[in-house]
Amino acid sequence: MKDIQKLLRKGVMNIEPYIPGKPIEEVQAELGISEITKMASNENPLGPSPKAVAAMEKELKNVNLYPEGPCTLLRKEMSRRLGIDEDMITFSNGADNCILLVASAFVNEEDEVLMADLTFFVYKTVTKIMGGRPVYVSLKDYAHDLKAMEKKIGSRTKLIFVCNPNNPTGSVVRKDELDDFITNLPENVILVLDEAYIEFASDKSCPNGLDYIKQGYNVISIRTFSKLYGIAGVRIGYAVGSKEFITALNTVREPFPVSLIAQAAALGALEDEEFKEKVLENNEEGKAYLYKEFQKMELPYVPSSTNFIFVDLKRDIKKIFESLLREGIIIRPGHLWNYPTSARITIGTMEQNKKFIGALKNVLTAPNSIYD
């Protein structure tokens, strides 16, 4: 076989692979622990929407058929709910894939793409796949520094990714900040607002990306059914933008990007108001509990507008991660983002939250601890 390096697209081997949260099955096999609590991947701790499950079960008998590519019924329902035209929205195989569609449609080789230096990993990946150049801007107080981003805009800038609320810190860009930033954007630059966690943002200062789209700004909003609706496993997300932007995304999109089951699940989930309220209530209750416990242990954390909390555990996070695994807890260690003592903790059920805090206390205070 010839040297694979000569066959690959230029730059592919320089792309760092995405490292997902450690799977439950892997931990069970490695440590022989049957009961595992995963608080690493921001999954919905209450499971999927019951109405989504019922819709999927009903559709199973039709899986011999191809799904409808345009997601017509779902597009109609979502356009009605969002108050936008149907051709201003497109669905795809999760929000991650929507991000790839944006890069595929707009990024040329050597184009610059601005992003925070601590944000969702996929922005960097899709930029490099298309031969673009990521330009990083440091966070300020764990949040996007839009003034610093504005100063980095140059003649080759094509896209700017702003994750709002931000993953993994949970912080938000305020509406007044974003208003000023968008007003000053050059007309040849597109702002991509990743709003995967927008439903959890109870802070009234958090802007809604759809407002800017309706006003005609060069904005694309990306959202998901994975978090609030609890159907991460079927993979469905969507992008909203001008008709011209969405036409471009549809041009590079696969013919059948969303499975028949996923479309049914999304339609069912949209109708499940009771479930959504329960998820948000659980999240706020769990957040308050974890805040209180972190304060007792004097562990600094970033106030969160999401379903996770970024916390400084003040110890070598690799060691804490491994020790918590032995306690049956999976967290997201911060060394992956060059934060060697921090972690991102998904807010679970109250039972899971209490189990995590108990395990964390055991790890940090055990006699002859490796952290002493």
LINRAHU-V906143 format. One record per residue. N is the residue number from 1. RES is the residue in one small letter. SS is DSSP state (H for helix, E for strand, C for the rest). PHI is phi in whole degrees, -180 to 180 (none if undefined). D_CENTER is the distance of its C-alpha to the mean C-alpha in Angstrom with 1 decimal. Layout:
BEGIN
n->[N | N]
res->[RES | RES]
ss->[SS | SS]
phi->[PHI | PHI]
d_center->[D_CENTER | D_CENTER]
END
This chain:
BEGIN
n->[1 | 2 | 3 | 4 | 5 | 6 | 7 | 8 | 9 | 10 | 11 | 12 | 13 | 14 | 15 | 16 | 17 | 18 | 19 | 20 | 21 | 22 | 23 | 24 | 25 | 26 | 27 | 28 | 29 | 30 | 31 | 32 | 33 | 34 | 35 | 36 | 37 | 38 | 39 | 40 | 41 | 42 | 43 | 44 | 45 | 46 | 47 | 48 | 49 | 50 | 51 | 52 | 53 | 54 | 55 | 56 | 57 | 58 | 59 | 60 | 61 | 62 | 63 | 64 | 65 | 66 | 67 | 68 | 69 | 70 | 71 | 72 | 73 | 74 | 75 | 76 | 77 | 78 | 79 | 80 | 81 | 82 | 83 | 84 | 85 | 86 | 87 | 88 | 89 | 90 | 91 | 92 | 93 | 94 | 95 | 96 | 97 | 98 | 99 | 100 | 101 | 102 | 103 | 104 | 105 | 106 | 107 | 108 | 109 | 110 | 111 | 112 | 113 | 114 | 115 | 116 | 117 | 118 | 119 | 120 | 121 | 122 | 123 | 124 | 125 | 126 | 127 | 128 | 129 | 130 | 131 | 132 | 133 | 134 | 135 | 136 | 137 | 138 | 139 | 140 | 141 | 142 | 143 | 144 | 145 | 146 | 147 | 148 | 149 | 150 | 151 | 152 | 153 | 154 | 155 | 156 | 157 | 158 | 159 | 160 | 161 | 162 | 163 | 164 | 165 | 166 | 167 | 168 | 169 | 170 | 171 | 172 | 173 | 174 | 175 | 176 | 177 | 178 | 179 | 180 | 181 | 182 | 183 | 184 | 185 | 186 | 187 | 188 | 189 | 190 | 191 | 192 | 193 | 194 | 195 | 196 | 197 | 198 | 199 | 200 | 201 | 202 | 203 | 204 | 205 | 206 | 207 | 208 | 209 | 210 | 211 | 212 | 213 | 214 | 215 | 216 | 217 | 218 | 219 | 220 | 221 | 222 | 223 | 224 | 225 | 226 | 227 | 228 | 229 | 230 | 231 | 232 | 233 | 234 | 235 | 236 | 237 | 238 | 239 | 240 | 241 | 242 | 243 | 244 | 245 | 246 | 247 | 248 | 249 | 250 | 251 | 252 | 253 | 254 | 255 | 256 | 257 | 258 | 259 | 260 | 261 | 262 | 263 | 264 | 265 | 266 | 267 | 268 | 269 | 270 | 271 | 272 | 273 | 274 | 275 | 276 | 277 | 278 | 279 | 280 | 281 | 282 | 283 | 284 | 285 | 286 | 287 | 288 | 289 | 290 | 291 | 292 | 293 | 294 | 295 | 296 | 297 | 298 | 299 | 300 | 301 | 302 | 303 | 304 | 305 | 306 | 307 | 308 | 309 | 310 | 311 | 312 | 313 | 314 | 315 | 316 | 317 | 318 | 319 | 320 | 321 | 322 | 323 | 324 | 325 | 326 | 327 | 328 | 329 | 330 | 331 | 332 | 333 | 334 | 335 | 336 | 337 | 338 | 339 | 340 | 341 | 342 | 343 | 344 | 345 | 346 | 347 | 348 | 349 | 350 | 351 | 352 | 353 | 354 | 355 | 356 | 357 | 358 | 359 | 360 | 361 | 362 | 363 | 364 | 365 | 366 | 367 | 368 | 369 | 370 | 371 | 372]
res->[m | k | d | i | q | k | l | l | r | k | g | v | m | n | i | e | p | y | i | p | g | k | p | i | e | e | v | q | a | e | l | g | i | s | e | i | t | k | m | a | s | n | e | n | p | l | g | p | s | p | k | a | v | a | a | m | e | k | e | l | k | n | v | n | l | y | p | e | g | p | c | t | l | l | r | k | e | m | s | r | r | l | g | i | d | e | d | m | i | t | f | s | n | g | a | d | n | c | i | l | l | v | a | s | a | f | v | n | e | e | d | e | v | l | m | a | d | l | t | f | f | v | y | k | t | v | t | k | i | m | g | g | r | p | v | y | v | s | l | k | d | y | a | h | d | l | k | a | m | e | k | k | i | g | s | r | t | k | l | i | f | v | c | n | p | n | n | p | t | g | s | v | v | r | k | d | e | l | d | d | f | i | t | n | l | p | e | n | v | i | l | v | l | d | e | a | y | i | e | f | a | s | d | k | s | c | p | n | g | l | d | y | i | k | q | g | y | n | v | i | s | i | r | t | f | s | k | l | y | g | i | a | g | v | r | i | g | y | a | v | g | s | k | e | f | i | t | a | l | n | t | v | r | e | p | f | p | v | s | l | i | a | q | a | a | a | l | g | a | l | e | d | e | e | f | k | e | k | v | l | e | n | n | e | e | g | k | a | y | l | y | k | e | f | q | k | m | e | l | p | y | v | p | s | s | t | n | f | i | f | v | d | l | k | r | d | i | k | k | i | f | e | s | l | l | r | e | g | i | i | i | r | p | g | h | l | w | n | y | p | t | s | a | r | i | t | i | g | t | m | e | q | n | k | k | f | i | g | a | l | k | n | v | l | t | a | p | n | s | i | y | d]
ss->[C | C | C | H | H | H | H | C | C | C | C | H | H | H | C | C | C | C | C | C | C | C | C | H | H | H | H | H | H | H | H | C | C | C | C | C | E | E | E | C | C | C | C | C | C | C | C | C | C | H | H | H | H | H | H | H | H | H | H | H | H | H | C | C | C | C | C | C | C | C | C | H | H | H | H | H | H | H | H | H | H | H | C | C | C | H | H | H | E | E | E | E | C | H | H | H | H | H | H | H | H | H | H | H | H | H | C | C | C | C | C | E | E | E | E | E | C | C | C | C | C | H | H | H | H | H | H | H | H | C | C | C | E | E | E | E | E | C | C | E | C | C | E | C | C | H | H | H | H | H | H | H | C | C | C | C | E | E | E | E | E | E | E | C | C | C | C | C | C | C | C | C | C | E | H | H | H | H | H | H | H | H | H | C | C | C | C | C | C | E | E | E | E | E | C | C | C | H | H | H | C | C | C | C | C | E | C | C | H | H | H | H | H | H | C | C | C | C | E | E | E | E | E | E | C | C | C | C | C | C | C | H | H | H | C | C | E | E | E | E | C | C | H | H | H | H | H | H | H | H | H | H | C | C | C | C | C | C | C | H | H | H | H | H | H | H | H | H | H | H | C | C | H | H | H | H | H | H | H | H | H | H | H | H | H | H | H | H | H | H | H | H | H | H | H | H | C | C | C | C | E | E | C | C | C | C | C | E | E | E | E | E | C | C | C | C | H | H | H | H | H | H | H | H | H | H | C | C | E | E | E | E | E | H | H | H | H | C | C | C | C | E | E | E | E | E | C | C | C | H | H | H | H | H | H | H | H | H | H | H | H | H | H | H | H | C | C | C | C | C | C | C]
phi->[none | -67 | -59 | -58 | -59 | -79 | -94 | -71 | -60 | -56 | 90 | -60 | -71 | -93 | -88 | -76 | -70 | -72 | -106 | -75 | -60 | -62 | -67 | -59 | -61 | -67 | -66 | -60 | -69 | -70 | -109 | 68 | -103 | -83 | -102 | -120 | -111 | -97 | -128 | -120 | -117 | 59 | -80 | -74 | -70 | -91 | 84 | -83 | -59 | -57 | -70 | -67 | -62 | -62 | -66 | -66 | -61 | -65 | -89 | -57 | -67 | -105 | -73 | -76 | -99 | -68 | -72 | -80 | -56 | -73 | 54 | -58 | -63 | -67 | -64 | -62 | -66 | -69 | -64 | -65 | -69 | -90 | 70 | -131 | -69 | -61 | -85 | -106 | -142 | -140 | -111 | -153 | -79 | 90 | -62 | -56 | -69 | -62 | -64 | -64 | -60 | -61 | -64 | -64 | -82 | -123 | -94 | -97 | -58 | 77 | -65 | -98 | -126 | -85 | -159 | -71 | -82 | -135 | -157 | -63 | -60 | -64 | -58 | -63 | -61 | -67 | -63 | -70 | -58 | -86 | 82 | -81 | -120 | -68 | -121 | -99 | -126 | -65 | -70 | -124 | 56 | 68 | -126 | -58 | -101 | -67 | -65 | -68 | -63 | -59 | -70 | -88 | -68 | -130 | -68 | -101 | -69 | -113 | -125 | -130 | -95 | -127 | -88 | -138 | -64 | -85 | -108 | -110 | -87 | 81 | -82 | -123 | -87 | -73 | -60 | -64 | -67 | -70 | -56 | -64 | -64 | -65 | -59 | -96 | -71 | -63 | -71 | -98 | -118 | -108 | -95 | -105 | -97 | -86 | -113 | -60 | -112 | -60 | -66 | -88 | -81 | -83 | -66 | -68 | -80 | -76 | -76 | -110 | -59 | -63 | -61 | -72 | -64 | -65 | -85 | 93 | -75 | -77 | -129 | -121 | -103 | -118 | -137 | -146 | -99 | -73 | -90 | -60 | -87 | 71 | -124 | -59 | -70 | -94 | 62 | -152 | -142 | -151 | -122 | -123 | -171 | -63 | -58 | -67 | -63 | -68 | -59 | -64 | -65 | -65 | -66 | -98 | -80 | -66 | -64 | -130 | -78 | -121 | -64 | -59 | -66 | -65 | -63 | -64 | -61 | -64 | -63 | -65 | -63 | -61 | -85 | -93 | -65 | -61 | -65 | -60 | -62 | -64 | -63 | -66 | -64 | -62 | -65 | -67 | -65 | -66 | -61 | -61 | -64 | -66 | -54 | -60 | -69 | -64 | -63 | -60 | -88 | 57 | -108 | -64 | -140 | -95 | -53 | -110 | -110 | -135 | -104 | -149 | -133 | -95 | -131 | -94 | -89 | 61 | -140 | -60 | -68 | -63 | -70 | -65 | -56 | -66 | -68 | -67 | -58 | -69 | -91 | 85 | -122 | -108 | -121 | -103 | -75 | -78 | -63 | -63 | -113 | 68 | -117 | -70 | -122 | -109 | -150 | -105 | -113 | -71 | -75 | -104 | -70 | -62 | -62 | -68 | -60 | -68 | -63 | -62 | -63 | -61 | -66 | -63 | -62 | -61 | -66 | -82 | -120 | -62 | -58 | 58 | -61 | -67 | -96 | -71]
d_center->[38.9 | 38.4 | 36.2 | 32.6 | 31.9 | 34.2 | 32.5 | 28.9 | 27.3 | 27.8 | 25.2 | 23.4 | 24.6 | 23.3 | 19.6 | 18.0 | 16.4 | 12.9 | 13.7 | 11.8 | 12.7 | 16.4 | 17.5 | 19.8 | 22.5 | 22.8 | 23.3 | 25.8 | 27.7 | 27.8 | 28.9 | 30.5 | 28.6 | 28.3 | 26.2 | 22.7 | 20.1 | 16.6 | 14.5 | 12.2 | 9.2 | 8.3 | 10.2 | 12.6 | 15.8 | 18.0 | 17.4 | 17.2 | 18.9 | 22.6 | 23.2 | 20.6 | 22.4 | 25.7 | 24.7 | 23.6 | 26.9 | 28.9 | 27.5 | 28.1 | 31.7 | 30.6 | 28.5 | 31.4 | 30.6 | 28.1 | 25.3 | 25.7 | 23.9 | 23.6 | 22.3 | 25.1 | 25.2 | 21.5 | 21.6 | 24.6 | 23.2 | 20.0 | 22.1 | 24.5 | 21.9 | 20.3 | 23.8 | 23.3 | 25.2 | 24.2 | 24.2 | 21.5 | 18.8 | 17.8 | 15.9 | 14.8 | 13.6 | 10.0 | 7.6 | 8.0 | 11.6 | 11.7 | 10.7 | 13.5 | 15.7 | 15.5 | 16.6 | 19.1 | 20.6 | 21.0 | 21.0 | 24.5 | 25.7 | 26.0 | 23.9 | 22.0 | 18.3 | 17.5 | 14.4 | 14.2 | 15.4 | 12.8 | 9.3 | 6.7 | 9.4 | 9.3 | 10.9 | 13.8 | 14.3 | 14.6 | 16.8 | 19.0 | 19.4 | 20.9 | 23.1 | 21.6 | 21.6 | 18.6 | 19.9 | 18.4 | 18.9 | 19.1 | 17.4 | 20.0 | 19.9 | 16.3 | 15.3 | 15.4 | 19.1 | 19.7 | 23.4 | 23.0 | 20.7 | 23.4 | 26.0 | 24.3 | 24.4 | 27.2 | 29.0 | 26.6 | 23.3 | 21.7 | 18.0 | 16.2 | 12.4 | 11.5 | 8.1 | 9.5 | 9.1 | 8.2 | 6.1 | 8.4 | 11.2 | 10.4 | 12.8 | 13.5 | 15.6 | 18.7 | 20.0 | 23.2 | 21.6 | 19.5 | 22.8 | 24.7 | 22.3 | 22.1 | 25.8 | 26.6 | 24.4 | 26.7 | 27.0 | 26.1 | 22.6 | 19.4 | 16.7 | 13.3 | 11.3 | 7.5 | 7.8 | 5.1 | 6.8 | 10.0 | 12.1 | 12.1 | 13.4 | 17.1 | 18.2 | 20.5 | 20.1 | 16.5 | 17.0 | 16.1 | 15.4 | 17.6 | 20.5 | 20.6 | 20.4 | 23.3 | 25.2 | 25.1 | 23.0 | 21.4 | 17.9 | 15.3 | 12.6 | 9.7 | 8.6 | 8.2 | 10.6 | 8.8 | 8.4 | 11.5 | 13.5 | 13.2 | 13.5 | 10.8 | 14.0 | 15.3 | 12.5 | 12.5 | 10.6 | 12.6 | 13.5 | 16.1 | 18.6 | 22.3 | 24.4 | 25.0 | 21.4 | 20.6 | 23.8 | 22.8 | 19.5 | 21.6 | 24.1 | 21.9 | 20.2 | 21.6 | 24.3 | 22.8 | 19.0 | 18.3 | 20.5 | 23.1 | 21.7 | 18.1 | 19.8 | 22.0 | 19.3 | 17.4 | 20.8 | 21.7 | 18.6 | 19.2 | 22.6 | 21.7 | 22.0 | 23.4 | 20.5 | 18.0 | 20.4 | 20.8 | 17.0 | 16.9 | 20.3 | 19.3 | 16.3 | 18.7 | 21.4 | 19.5 | 18.1 | 21.7 | 23.1 | 20.9 | 21.6 | 25.3 | 25.4 | 23.8 | 26.3 | 29.1 | 28.2 | 27.9 | 24.4 | 22.7 | 19.2 | 16.9 | 17.2 | 13.8 | 12.7 | 9.9 | 10.5 | 10.9 | 13.4 | 14.0 | 17.7 | 20.5 | 22.6 | 25.3 | 26.0 | 25.3 | 21.8 | 22.7 | 25.7 | 24.0 | 21.3 | 24.3 | 26.3 | 23.7 | 23.4 | 27.2 | 26.7 | 24.4 | 21.1 | 18.0 | 15.8 | 13.5 | 16.1 | 15.9 | 18.3 | 15.6 | 14.9 | 18.6 | 18.6 | 21.3 | 21.8 | 18.4 | 15.8 | 12.5 | 13.8 | 12.1 | 14.5 | 16.6 | 19.8 | 22.6 | 24.3 | 21.4 | 20.9 | 24.7 | 24.8 | 22.3 | 24.3 | 27.5 | 26.3 | 25.2 | 28.6 | 30.3 | 28.7 | 29.4 | 32.9 | 34.4 | 37.9 | 38.2 | 34.5 | 33.4 | 31.9 | 35.3]
END
